[in-house]
C-alpha cells in the first residue's frame, strides 16, 4: 500500500484491508497450529482475527491494536507506539511508514516470506536483532518496561503478581491510585508477550501457576543494547 501511495495511505483503508488480510492469514495459521500441535505459547495465530461468529469484532480489535486508530491523544496502536508507523505530514487521517518501518518491512520473515509450513519462529535472528536495537535506542516507552521486568525477574520477582507490584513501585505516589490492578496487569501481560516473542523471557507453567525466566538474550538486552 505504501508503494502505491508513498506520501500517505488512508487510515480507514489501511485498517479495513489489513484486518481482512489478517483474517485470511489467521485462518491459515490456526490450521498450522492444529496440524503441528503447537502449545499455547507456540501458537502462530495468537492475536489474529479468524473467520467465525465474532469475525467483525476481532477484525476491529486487530485493526485498532495492530494497525492504528485515532484517539484523543492522536494515533495509537502497536506499530505507532514502536515508531514503525506515523501520521502523514499531509493529513492526520493518513499513515506512512517511518524509516525504521520500511527497514523492518523489507526483512525476510519466517511466516510471511519463507517456508510457512515449516515455520516455528515468529522472527528471524535479523528481525529480532533489529527490533531489540530499535526499541533500546529509539522507543523509551517500550524499553522501560522491558528493563523493569527483566530486573524484577533477575532479582527473583518472577510471578505475574510480583512483577505487577514491582512495576507499581516505579509509579509516583500521586499517580499510583489512578492505575487499577487490571490495567497494570494488562500492561504487564502485553509487555511480557512481546518480550517472549523477542526471546527475552520464557514462561514456565507449573499447573495453573506461571513464572518467568530471563533468557541469555534478556541478560544481553540489559547490558549491551544501548548505543
C-alpha positions in Angstrom: 0.0 0.0 0.0 2.8 2.4 0.8 4.5 1.7 -2.6 1.3 2.7 -4.3 0.8 5.8 -2.1 4.2 6.8 -0.7 3.0 10.1 0.6 0.4 8.6 2.9 -2.3 5.9 2.9 -5.8 6.3 4.3 -6.1 5.2 7.9 -9.6 3.8 7.2 -8.5 1.9 4.0 -5.4 0.5 5.8 -7.4 -0.7 8.8 -10.1 -2.4 6.7 -7.7 -4.0 4.2 -5.2 -5.2 6.7 -7.9 -6.6 9.0 -9.3 -8.6 6.1 -5.8 -9.9 5.1 -5.0 -10.7 8.7 -8.2 -12.8 8.9 -7.1 -14.9 5.9 -3.7 -15.4 7.4 -5.1 -16.1 10.9 -7.3 -18.9 9.4 -4.3 -20.5 7.8 -2.1 -20.1 10.9 -4.8 -21.7 13.0 -4.7 -24.7 10.8 -0.9 -24.9 11.1 -1.2 -24.6 14.9 -3.7 -27.5 14.9 -1.8 -29.7 12.5 1.6 -29.1 14.1 0.3 -29.5 17.7 1.5 -26.1 18.8 1.2 -25.4 22.5 -0.4 -22.2 23.9 2.9 -20.3 23.9 3.9 -21.7 20.4 0.7 -20.8 18.6 1.2 -18.6 15.5 -2.4 -17.5 15.2 -2.5 -15.7 18.5 -4.0 -12.2 18.3 -5.0 -12.7 14.6 -8.7 -12.5 13.7 -10.2 -15.7 12.3 -13.4 -16.5 10.5 -16.2 -17.2 12.9 -19.2 -15.7 14.7 -17.1 -12.8 16.1 -15.1 -12.0 13.0 -16.2 -8.4 12.7 -15.4 -7.7 16.4 -12.0 -9.4 16.2 -11.1 -7.6 13.0 -11.9 -4.3 14.6 -9.8 -5.2 17.6 -6.9 -6.2 15.4 -7.1 -3.0 13.3 -7.2 -0.8 16.4 -4.4 -2.6 18.2 -2.1 -3.8 15.4 -2.7 -1.2 12.6 -3.6 2.2 14.0 -6.6 4.1 15.5 -7.2 7.7 16.2 -7.9 8.7 19.8 -8.0 11.9 21.8 -4.2 11.9 22.1 -3.6 11.1 18.4 -2.7 7.9 16.7 -2.5 4.7 18.8 -1.6 1.1 18.1 1.4 -1.1 18.5 3.2 -0.1 15.2 2.7 3.5 16.1 4.0 3.0 19.6 7.0 1.2 18.2 7.6 4.1 15.8 7.2 1.9 12.8 4.2 3.9 11.5 3.4 7.5 11.9 0.9 10.1 10.7 1.4 11.5 7.3 2.6 15.1 7.1 -0.2 15.8 4.6 -3.2 14.6 6.7 -4.0 13.4 10.2 -6.1 10.7 8.6 -3.2 9.2 6.6 -0.4 6.9 7.6 3.1 6.4 6.4 5.9 4.1 7.3 8.8 5.5 9.2 12.4 4.8 8.1 12.5 2.0 10.7 9.2 0.7 9.5 10.5 0.5 5.9 13.7 -1.3 7.1 11.7 -3.8 9.1 9.2 -4.5 6.4 11.9 -5.3 3.9 13.4 -8.0 6.1 12.6 -11.6 5.4 10.1 -13.1 7.9 9.8 -16.9 8.5 6.0 -16.9 8.2 5.4 -14.3 5.5 8.4 -14.9 3.3 10.0 -18.3 3.9 8.5 -21.8 4.2 5.4 -21.2 6.1 4.6 -24.9 6.6 7.9 -25.3 8.5 7.8 -22.0 10.4 8.3 -22.4 14.1 9.6 -18.9 14.9 7.8 -15.6 14.5 11.0 -13.7 13.6 14.4 -14.4 12.1 17.5 -13.5 14.1 18.0 -10.5 11.8 14.5 -9.2 12.6 14.9 -9.8 16.4 18.2 -8.0 16.5 16.7 -5.1 14.6 13.7 -4.8 16.9 15.7 -5.1 20.1 18.2 -2.4 19.0 15.4 -0.2 17.7 13.5 -0.4 21.0 16.5 0.0 23.2 17.7 3.1 21.4 14.6 4.8 19.9 11.5 3.7 21.9 11.9 4.5 25.6 8.2 3.8 26.4 8.8 0.2 25.3 12.4 -0.1 26.5 11.5 0.9 30.1 9.0 -1.9 30.8 11.4 -4.5 29.2 14.2 -3.4 31.6 12.0 -3.1 34.6 10.5 -6.6 34.1 13.9 -8.1 33.4 15.4 -6.6 36.5 12.5 -7.8 38.6 12.8 -11.3 37.2 16.5 -11.4 37.8 16.0 -10.3 41.4 13.7 -13.3 42.0 10.4 -11.5 41.5 9.2 -13.8 38.8 5.4 -14.2 39.2 2.7 -12.1 37.5 1.6 -10.6 40.8 5.1 -10.0 41.9 6.0 -8.2 38.7 2.9 -6.0 38.9 4.0 -4.9 42.4 7.5 -4.2 41.2 6.2 -2.1 38.3 3.9 -0.2 40.7 7.0 0.9 42.6 8.1 3.0 39.6 4.8 5.0 39.7 4.8 8.2 41.6 2.6 8.2 44.7 0.2 10.8 43.3 -0.4 8.6 40.2 -0.4 5.2 41.8 -4.0 5.3 43.0 -5.3 6.1 39.5 -3.9 2.8 38.0 -6.2 -0.1 38.6 -4.9 -3.6 39.2 -6.5 -4.8 36.0 -4.8 -2.0 33.9 -1.4 -2.8 35.4 -1.9 -6.5 34.8 -2.9 -5.9 31.1 0.2 -3.7 30.5 2.5 -6.3 32.1 0.9 -9.1 30.2 1.3 -7.3 26.8 4.9 -6.4 27.5 5.8 -9.9 28.5 4.1 -11.3 25.4 6.2 -9.1 23.2 9.3 -9.9 25.3 8.6 -13.7 24.9 8.3 -13.3 21.1 11.6 -11.5 21.1 13.3 -14.2 23.2 14.0 -12.1 26.3 11.9 -14.1 28.7 10.4 -17.6 29.0 7.2 -18.6 30.6 7.2 -21.7 32.8 3.8 -23.2 33.6 3.6 -25.1 36.8 0.0 -26.4 36.8 -2.1 -23.2 36.9 0.8 -21.1 38.1 3.1 -19.1 35.7 6.6 -18.0 36.5 9.0 -16.1 34.2 12.7 -16.7 33.5 15.1 -14.3 31.8 17.0 -15.8 28.9 20.6 -15.2 27.8 19.1 -12.7 25.3 17.4 -10.9 28.2 20.7 -10.6 30.0 22.3 -9.2 26.9 19.5 -6.7 26.4 20.1 -5.2 29.8 23.8 -4.9 29.3 24.5 -4.3 25.6 21.7 -2.8 23.7 22.1 0.9 24.2 24.3 2.9 21.9 
